[in-house]
Amino acid sequence: MEFLNKIREFFHDVVIEFRKVSWPSRREVTGSTAVVIIVVLALAVFLFAVDQALSAIVYQLFRFVGRS
């Protein structure tokens, strides 16, 4: 019985804490999501460009070393 009372008290405390939470509005969530998507896409494009540049440099280096 002690165990059930502790579980009940735990969930009661959880409900009390959830009432204290400041939940974001739909507009805030939408804005944050848009920022995250834009940053992820920008980072993906940047990493793609860096990867392509480094691949070209390594390719040219192997061509140069292969001639010697």
N, C-alpha and C positions, 0 to 999 in steps of 0.2 A: 504494500500500500504506500509506503514511503516513496518508492520509486515512481509510482504514478503521480503522486503529489509534486515531485520534483519536475517531472515532464510537464505537467499542467502549469506549474509556476514558470518554467522556461518559456513555454509558448505564450503565456500571458505577458511576460516581459518583452518578448519579441513583438507582440502587437503594440505594446506601449511605445517601443522604440521606433516602429514603423510610422506611428502617428507623428513623431518628432521630425521625420525626414522631410526635407524641403525638395519635393519632386519637381523636376523641370517641366516647363510647359511644352506643348506640342511644337510651338514655334522654335523654342530653344533646341529641342532635340533635332528638328529638321535642319536648323542652321549648323549645328555641330556635326551632323552626319554629312552635310554638303562639304564642310571644311575638310573633314577626314577623307572623303572620296577625292577631292581636288588635290590634296597633299599627296595621297597615295599615287594618283595618276602622274603628278609632276615628278615624284621620286622615281617612278617606273621609267618614265621617259628619260630622265637624267641618267639612271643606271644603264639603260639601253645604249645611250650615246657614249658613255664611258666605256662600256663593254666593246662596242664597235670600234672605238678609237684604239683601245688597247689591243684588240685582235688585229687591227691593221698594222700597228707598230710591231707586234710579235711576228706577223707574217713577213713584213719587210725585213726584219732582223734575220729570220731564218733564210730568206732568199739571199741576203747579203752574205751570211756565213756559209751558205751552200755553194756559192761561187768560188770561195777561196780554196 
